[in-house]
Amino acid sequence: MSEETKKETPVPQEEERRTHKVGLIEVNEVSTKAKKSLLLRTIYAVAMIAVLLPALIFGGWVWFAFISLVFIGATHEILCAVQKKIPWYLAIVCYVFMAGIVYWAIAKDNVDAFFAARLSGEHFMPDLARHTNSLYVSPIWMAIMIAVFFFLSIALKNFTFSDITYIFLMLWMVGLGLQAALYLRYVPFIQDARPIGDSGFFDYWQSIELIVFLAVTIYMNDTFAYLGGMLFGKHKMAPRVSPKKTWEGFFSGWVFGAAFGAAFGLICSHLGSPMLAGVFDMEHWYMIVIAAILLPLYGVLGDLSFSMVKRHFNFKDYSHLLGPHGGILDRIDSALFGLLGLATVVMTFLYFSGLIH
């Protein structure tokens, strides 16, 4: 599809919503189609949670394998978005580059530890939680990617500079988000920051609290934004990018998402199971509140950013892998920005708390 055709494609207009009053509150009427869509979305959401929870709970290599499956599916959707035939060698290059971004922190330190063990004669065992006190970007890897993508934009006549730039940017965006998912799952095990409990289950639960905190905040924000927009939405938020989003939905999602997230973090700390000792605990309750307030904003930014990409390429969903939820990127767009945002907050708080240097 040419750029001219894309620009001329009209944005579909929504029908004017009919309203009625419930007491003193005026709400939008919910169509039968919207009710069926909500039910179907709920069923698929329950199925996705059933897949996510075991990977999250068991952690270790199970969580690593789950993130690997997500990165494979997400890379496929990134390439399909350009709506052109993808040469096999370009696909392989993109998968390799994405793997380098996602696994860089783990791979780098384990390689260093491997050579150190060989020199000392000790037995080496790869450790997923090794060196997870920060997100890491390799300047060398980035330089290689820039050189390869510039070469491909010149060598492949069917791929424009815009296509290659999009792929490059999306690989880094999604890759760093998935690296943050590994970081947040393993960071409770770093030295001096790992909370010590009275039982194995205590530690076992605490190690997943950061991811659960993010999921509760982001997806409560999404849920109440959807419901708030459906029931009360009248003022468009970003019609050029996402015509259905309203300011009423935005504030509904922000308030309830932040409230649920803060409640989760505070309850965990109150019960003696802080999400991260010295950072997100009752002594530093305000840090939990700050993180809960910021996360929905990161989520909305991610949602709008991925919607902007879909508008640019003129398609509705990245794929139909997840039924009414669309593709993997449609479902994790908010979470990816949330993961990066929460990882940044955690790293900042850990640094100023003196737990990492």
C-alpha positions in Angstrom: 0.0 0.0 0.0 1.5 3.4 -1.0 2.0 6.3 1.4 -0.6 8.3 -0.6 -3.2 5.6 -0.1 -2.4 5.3 3.6 -2.8 9.1 4.1 -6.1 9.2 2.1 -7.7 6.3 4.0 -10.5 7.9 6.1 -10.7 7.2 9.8 -14.0 5.4 10.4 -16.4 7.6 12.3 -18.3 6.1 15.3 -22.0 6.4 15.6 -23.3 8.9 18.1 -23.8 7.1 21.4 -27.2 6.9 23.0 -27.3 7.5 26.7 -29.7 7.0 29.7 -29.6 7.9 33.3 -28.9 5.6 36.2 -30.1 7.7 39.2 -28.4 11.0 38.7 -25.6 9.6 36.5 -25.8 9.7 32.7 -24.3 6.6 31.1 -23.9 5.3 27.6 -26.1 2.5 26.4 -24.1 -0.7 25.9 -24.9 -2.5 22.6 -25.5 -6.2 22.4 -22.3 -6.4 20.3 -20.3 -4.7 23.0 -21.6 -7.1 25.6 -20.7 -10.1 23.6 -17.3 -8.7 22.9 -16.7 -8.0 26.6 -17.7 -11.6 27.5 -15.4 -13.1 24.8 -12.5 -10.9 25.9 -13.1 -12.0 29.5 -13.0 -15.7 28.5 -9.7 -15.2 26.5 -8.2 -13.2 29.4 -8.9 -16.0 31.8 -7.2 -18.5 29.4 -4.2 -16.2 29.1 -3.9 -15.9 32.8 -4.0 -19.7 33.1 -0.9 -19.9 30.8 0.9 -16.9 32.4 0.5 -17.9 36.1 2.5 -21.2 36.1 5.4 -19.6 34.2 5.4 -16.7 36.7 5.1 -18.8 39.8 7.7 -21.4 38.9 10.1 -18.7 37.6 13.7 -19.7 36.7 13.9 -21.4 33.4 10.1 -21.7 33.0 9.8 -17.9 33.1 12.8 -17.6 30.8 11.1 -20.1 28.3 7.8 -18.1 28.5 9.5 -14.8 27.7 11.3 -16.6 24.8 8.0 -17.7 23.3 6.6 -14.1 23.7 9.7 -12.7 21.9 9.4 -15.1 19.0 5.7 -14.3 18.5 6.3 -10.5 19.0 9.1 -10.5 16.4 6.9 -12.3 13.9 4.2 -9.6 14.4 6.7 -6.8 14.0 7.8 -8.2 10.7 4.3 -8.8 9.5 3.3 -5.2 10.2 5.1 -3.9 7.2 2.8 -6.0 5.0 5.5 -7.1 2.6 7.1 -10.4 1.8 9.9 -10.9 4.3 13.1 -12.5 2.9 14.1 -15.5 5.1 17.5 -14.0 5.8 16.0 -10.7 7.1 13.7 -12.7 9.4 16.7 -14.6 10.8 18.7 -11.4 11.3 15.7 -9.9 13.2 15.3 -12.9 15.5 19.0 -12.9 16.3 19.1 -9.2 17.0 16.0 -9.5 19.2 17.5 -12.4 21.2 20.7 -10.3 21.7 18.6 -7.4 23.2 16.4 -9.6 25.4 19.2 -11.8 26.8 22.1 -9.5 26.8 22.3 -8.9 30.6 22.1 -12.6 31.4 24.4 -13.8 28.6 27.1 -11.2 29.3 27.6 -11.9 32.9 27.4 -15.7 32.5 30.0 -15.6 29.8 32.3 -13.6 32.1 31.6 -16.0 34.9 32.3 -19.0 32.6 35.8 -17.8 31.8 36.5 -16.8 35.4 35.5 -20.4 36.4 37.7 -21.9 33.8 40.7 -19.9 35.0 40.1 -20.8 38.6 39.3 -24.5 37.9 35.8 -24.2 39.5 32.7 -25.8 38.1 30.5 -23.3 36.3 26.7 -23.3 36.5 24.7 -20.7 34.5 22.7 -18.5 36.7 19.6 -16.6 35.5 19.6 -14.3 38.4 23.2 -13.4 38.0 23.9 -9.7 37.4 20.2 -8.6 37.2 20.7 -5.4 39.1 20.1 -3.3 36.0 19.0 -3.3 32.4 21.9 -3.5 29.9 22.4 -2.4 26.4 25.4 -3.4 24.3 26.8 -0.4 22.3 28.6 -3.0 20.1 25.3 -4.8 19.4 23.6 -1.5 18.6 26.4 -0.5 16.2 26.1 -3.9 14.4 22.4 -3.5 14.1 22.7 0.0 12.7 25.2 -1.1 10.1 23.2 -4.2 9.1 19.9 -2.3 8.8 21.4 0.6 6.8 22.9 -2.0 4.5 19.6 -3.8 4.1 17.7 -0.6 3.4 20.1 0.0 0.5 20.3 -3.6 -0.8 16.6 -4.5 -0.6 14.7 -2.5 -3.2 11.3 -3.5 -1.8 12.1 -2.2 1.7 12.1 1.5 2.3 14.2 3.4 4.8 10.9 3.9 6.8 10.4 0.1 6.9 13.9 -0.7 8.2 13.7 2.2 10.7 10.4 0.9 12.0 11.8 -2.6 12.5 14.9 -1.3 14.2 13.0 0.8 16.6 10.4 -1.9 17.4 13.0 -4.5 18.0 14.7 -2.3 20.6 11.4 -1.3 22.2 10.0 -4.8 22.5 13.4 -6.3 23.3 14.1 -3.9 26.2 10.6 -4.4 27.5 11.1 -8.2 27.6 14.5 -7.8 29.2 12.8 -5.8 31.9 10.3 -8.7 32.4 13.3 -10.9 33.1 14.9 -8.3 35.3 11.8 -7.7 37.5 11.3 -11.4 38.0 14.9 -12.0 39.1 15.9 -8.7 40.8 14.5 -9.9 44.2 17.5 -12.3 44.3 20.2 -9.7 44.1 22.5 -9.5 47.1 21.3 -7.4 50.0 17.9 -6.7 48.2 16.5 -10.2 48.5 14.0 -10.3 51.4 14.6 -13.3 53.8 11.4 -14.9 55.0 10.6 -17.7 57.5 9.8 -20.3 54.9 10.5 -21.3 51.4 7.0 -20.3 50.3 7.5 -16.8 51.7 10.5 -16.2 49.5 8.8 -18.0 46.6 5.9 -15.6 46.8 7.9 -12.5 47.3 9.9 -13.1 44.1 6.8 -12.7 41.9 5.3 -9.7 43.6 6.8 -7.1 41.4 5.4 -8.7 38.2 2.0 -9.2 39.9 2.1 -5.6 41.1 2.7 -4.5 37.5 0.0 -6.8 36.1 -2.6 -5.6 38.6 -1.9 -1.9 38.0 -1.7 -2.1 34.2 -4.6 -4.4 33.5 -6.9 -2.8 36.1 -6.0 0.5 34.3 -6.9 -1.1 30.9 -10.1 -2.7 32.3 -11.5 0.4 33.9 -10.4 2.6 31.0 -12.4 0.3 28.7 -15.4 0.3 31.0 -15.2 4.0 31.8 -14.9 4.9 28.1 -17.8 2.6 27.2 -20.1 3.9 29.9 -19.1 7.6 30.2 -16.8 8.4 27.3 -17.7 11.6 25.4 -14.5 13.6 25.0 -11.9 12.1 22.6 -8.4 11.8 24.0 -6.3 11.2 20.8 -8.6 10.8 17.8 -5.8 10.8 15.3 -4.1 7.8 16.9 -6.9 6.0 18.7 -10.4 7.2 17.9 -12.2 5.2 20.7 -10.1 6.4 23.6 -11.7 9.1 25.7 -10.6 11.3 28.6 -13.3 9.8 30.8 -11.8 6.3 30.1 -8.3 7.6 30.7 -9.0 9.0 34.2 -11.2 6.0 35.1 -8.3 3.7 34.3 -5.7 5.8 36.0 -7.6 6.2 39.2 -8.6 2.6 39.6 -5.4 1.2 38.2 -3.3 3.2 40.7 -5.7 2.4 43.6 -5.5 -1.4 42.9 -1.8 -1.3 42.5 -1.1 0.7 45.6 -3.5 -1.5 47.6 -1.7 -4.6 46.5 1.8 -3.3 47.3 0.7 -1.9 50.7 -1.2 -5.0 51.7 1.9 -7.2 50.8 4.1 -4.9 52.9 1.6 -4.8 55.8 1.5 -8.7 55.9 5.3 -8.7 56.2 6.0 -9.7 52.6 7.3 -6.5 50.9 7.7 -6.5 47.1 11.4 -5.4 47.5 12.9 -4.9 50.9 14.4 -1.4 51.5 12.5 0.0 48.5 8.8 -1.1 48.4 8.0 -1.7 52.0 5.9 0.0 54.8 8.9 2.2 55.8 8.9 3.5 52.2 5.2 3.3 51.5 5.3 6.5 49.4 7.5 4.7 46.9 4.7 2.1 46.4 2.2 4.9 45.8 4.5 6.8 43.4 5.1 3.6 41.4 1.4 2.8 41.3 0.6 6.4 40.1 3.2 6.3 37.4 2.5 2.8 36.0 -0.9 3.6 34.4 0.7 6.6 32.6 3.4 4.3 31.1 0.7 1.9 30.1 -1.4 4.5 28.3 1.8 5.8 26.5 2.5 2.2 25.4 -1.0 1.7 24.2 -1.1 4.9 22.2 2.4 4.3 20.8 1.5 0.9 19.4 -1.8 2.3 18.1 0.2 5.0 16.2 2.1 2.2 14.5 -1.1 0.5 13.5 -2.5 3.7 12.1 0.7 4.3 10.1 0.5 0.8 8.5 -3.4 0.9 8.3 -4.3 -2.3 10.1 -6.4 -3.0 13.2 -4.5 -5.8 15.0 -1.0 -7.2 14.8 -2.5 -10.7 14.5 -5.4 -12.8 15.6 -3.5 -15.2 17.8 -5.3 -14.1 20.9 -8.8 -13.9 19.4 -10.7 -10.6 20.4 -7.5 -9.3 22.1 -5.7 -9.3 18.7 -2.1 -10.3 18.6 0.6 -10.6 21.3 1.7 -7.0 20.7 -1.9 -5.8 21.0 -2.1 -7.4 24.4 1.3 -6.5 25.9 1.6 -3.0 24.4 0.7 -1.3 27.7 2.7 -3.9 29.7 5.9 -3.4 27.7 6.1 0.3 28.5 5.0 -0.5 32.1 7.8 -3.1 32.4 10.3 -0.5 31.3 8.8 2.1 33.5 8.7 -0.1 36.6 12.3 -1.4 35.9 13.5 2.2 35.7 11.7 3.1 39.0 13.1 0.0 40.7 16.7 0.7 39.5 16.4 4.4 40.6 15.1 3.5 44.0 17.7 0.7 44.5 20.5 3.1 43.6 19.4 5.9 45.9 18.7 3.3 48.7 22.3 2.2 48.4 21.4 -1.4 47.6 23.2 -1.3 44.2 26.1 0.9 43.0 
